[in-house]
Amino acid sequence: MSATTASSSIPARRDDAVSFKTWVGVFAATLGAFVAVLNIQVTNAALRHIEGGIGTGGANGAWISTSYLIGEIIIIPLAAYLSQVFSLRHYFLTNIVLFMIFSVACAFATSLSEMVVFRGLQGVAGGIMIPLAFTIVSTMLPPSKKPIGMAGFALSATFAPAIGPSIGRYVTENFGWQYIFYLNIVPCIVMLFALAWTLKREPMKLGLLKSGDWNGIAFMAIGLAALQTVLEEGNQNDWFNSAFILQLTITAVVALSLFVWIELTKSNPVVNLRLLTQRNFGIGTFSNFFLGFGLYGSGYLLSVYLTTSHGYSAEQIGAVLMWTGLPQLVIIPFIPKLMGRFDNRVMVGVGLLTFAASCFMNLWMSRDYAADQLLVPNIVRALGMSLVMTPLSALAMIGVSAVDTGSASGLFNMMRNLGGAVGTATLFTFFTKREQFHSSVINTHVSVMDPVTRDRLAELKQYFMSNGVADPVEAGHKAMLAIGKTIRGQAELMGFSDTFLLLGVMLLLGAVSVMFLKKGVGNSAAGAH
């Protein structure tokens, strides 16, 4: 989407005063981004209930989430081009209606195939709301007000993933899984009325379809769809030991390589990859990848930990993760003022270091390490996430021209989502390997030939016999199983500690990358106002 199109949709005054009408448009756009991101975590929280409702489960049920992510990650880079073709107003409003329709269709799905199709289409319709909201904030607000708009957008990027599990589990357990899709109706209606009022009618440019970069679009869609599937399904299919995953990996590498080659050689590419050569945008997008890695990866890791090590229910997990979301409502409104007082690079660096520190606080886990012990690390994590997104977005857009704002928005937001997919896959695979390693090490020190082990087995055998197990052989077997369970539990705790260490190190790398950003005071897109 060209900045000319965007800036003509809602007029901004040169004296930096922003009309109420403009703020309504910005609010509606950021609400759309919030709803689109929220739908990932809300649905994941209700996944088991959805699987039961449509009669599927296990590996197949994972496609309910995967299909949405595939649709979203494909459409995000294309949003700028398609909003040029169909006009910002037509494209945004049409996709809001489609998102609402496909949300209701998901609630009425009766089979896995129906749900996967509807969720994929829902992801396509919702995915455009993320980059278009970013573009609207970047182009329609003057420099002095842009941090406020970016702070609102940050709520969609950081607060929505944190609060999503709590909302999903509460709605599902109190009203039924269908209502997580009905939740989208009210905000969609609000967005429709608000954007219909604020966005001007503009002619569509269907002629651009003839000169479209269709080869680039095709290879990008194939490559990103294959890559997202590999990341989502790889761990449960044992990665490259699966012919399916191996074939998809080869497809992703070939298709994305061709996509990059086409975009770098074409005079009018659908995605301007040359923007990544600009210092601030390239490094900022790189840092945003690490933010996505930590943002989505940490939430997923905590959920798995509480389920695996403590047997928490969905509602209990939501209550724990809530403390990574609620503090942001207090912190983020103050971020624009802080951006006026401090170097944005310092804020991003401190935020990533604080986020990393919250991970390092989880390195010494024990069997008693649960909700109460996670409270402080989760609040620290919320503080870190709040400090990063808004100033990082502002830094990344320094030097990006007005005409490239839409394409930059798509790339920037796609890389955060891709970082989340890579982070989730990497962390869970790393945890699995480390748990196996620690289990093997512990087992080498536990032997029936060891007096301590024999004494422990004797104690457990006696315990089971004194609690209703009459057969000594069965009691001995239960004692062996109890020892095995203890070993597995300890190995899991050590594996989780190692994985939080890896997550912290990745965030430190993101913090290091911020050192290479230029300070800057604005961007050319903003200067257009």
Secondary structure as UniProt FT lines:
FT   HELIX           3..9
FT   TURN            14..15
FT   HELIX           20..45
FT   HELIX           47..54
FT   HELIX           58..61
FT   HELIX           63..75
FT   HELIX           76..78
FT   HELIX           79..86
FT   HELIX           88..107
FT   HELIX           112..127
FT   HELIX           129..140
FT   TURN            143..145
FT   HELIX           146..154
FT   HELIX           155..159
FT   HELIX           160..175
FT   TURN            177..178
FT   HELIX           179..182
FT   TURN            183..184
FT   HELIX           185..198
FT   HELIX           206..209
FT   TURN            210..211
FT   HELIX           214..233
FT   TURN            234..238
FT   HELIX           239..241
FT   HELIX           243..265
FT   HELIX           273..277
FT   HELIX           279..310
FT   HELIX           314..321
FT   HELIX           322..324
FT   HELIX           326..331
FT   HELIX           332..334
FT   HELIX           335..341
FT   HELIX           344..360
FT   TURN            361..362
FT   TURN            367..368
FT   HELIX           371..396
FT   TURN            397..399
FT   HELIX           402..404
FT   HELIX           405..444
FT   TURN            448..449
FT   HELIX           451..465
FT   TURN            466..468
FT   HELIX           472..514
FT   TURN            515..516
FT   HELIX           524..527
//
